Amino acid sequence: IGFEPLDAIHRLGAECGYWLTPAAWHQGLAPAALHQLVQYVFDRTEIIRLYAGVFPWNAASVRVLEQAGFAYEATLKQALVKQGQVYDELIYVRLKHPS
C-alpha cells in the first residue's frame, strides 16, 4: 500500500494504490490498511484529495475503496492497457473535507 503525491497545480492530491496476496483476501485487511493510509495522509501531509484507479471488472477492489470511504467520481474511457487489451478506468476519490 502506498501513495504518490502529485505536483504543480495538483499538489494537494495524491494517487493511492494497494496490492494484497490472494492468500490474504477476504479478511478485511485491505480496507483496514487503506483506512489507516488515508488517516496518515490527511493527518500528516497537506494533501486533501486521494484517488485510486480501478479496472471496471475488479469488483473486489471497488469494494475495498468503498469500505474505506472512497466514492466513485468518473470513468476515464480507454485509459488503461493490460496484456494488449484496452480498458476504461474507474476513478474513486476520498476528500479530506467532503462538500
N, C-alpha and C positions, 0 to 999 in steps of 0.2 A: 504494500500500500504506500502511496505517496502522493505528492502534489508538486506541480511545476508552476511557479509564479510566472505571470505574463509580464510584459514590459510596455513602455511608452504609454499610449493612451489607454491601454488595457491593464495597466499596472496594479489596479485594485482587484484583479481577478486572478484565478488560478485554475488549471485543469487538474483533476484528481483521477487516480486510477488504482486498481487493485487486481490481484490475482490470487486465487486460493487453490491449492492442490485438491483434486477431486476426492481424495480420501477424507478431507475435512469439510466437504459440502454438507449442507442441511443440518448444521449445528449452531447456526446463528452467529458464527464468528465474523463473517464479512460485514454484516450490518453493524455489529458492535464495534469493530475496528474502524469502520468508516465514520461512525458517530464520534468516536474518540479523535479521529483525524480532524473532523470538522471543528470540534471544540478547540483543539490545539491551534488550528489555523486562525480561527476567529479570535481567540484569546491572546495569541502571541504575535500576530502579524497585523499589518494594516489591510489585509485582503478582506473584501466584503462580499465577494461573489466566487463561488466554487461551481465548476461544471464538470460533467463527465459525458462522454460519448459512448453510445451502445449500438451494437448491431441490432436491427429490428427483430431478428429471430431469437435474441438472447433474453428470454423472459425471466430467467433466474437473476440476471444482472439488473434488470429493471426492478425486480422485487427488492434486491439489496438496496438500490438507490432510494426507492420509495420508503423502505423501512428506516432509512437514515435521514428522512425528511426532505429528500430531493423531489422536485416536481418536473414533469415534462414541460419543455419550453418550445422545442422546434424539431423539425425534421430537415436535415440537410440532404438534398437529393443527390444521389450518385456521388457521395463524398468519400467512400471507402473502397479499397480494393483488397481482397483476400483470396489467395490461391487463384488468381486470374479472373475472379468474379467481381463485379461492381455492385455495391450495396448503398442504400441510404444509411444515414447515421442519425440516431435519435439523440437529442441533447437534453440532458436533465440538469437542473440547476438548484443550488441551495444558496439563499441570500442571508447575510448576517442580519439585516434589518428588512424583513419582508414588508412590502407595501400593501 
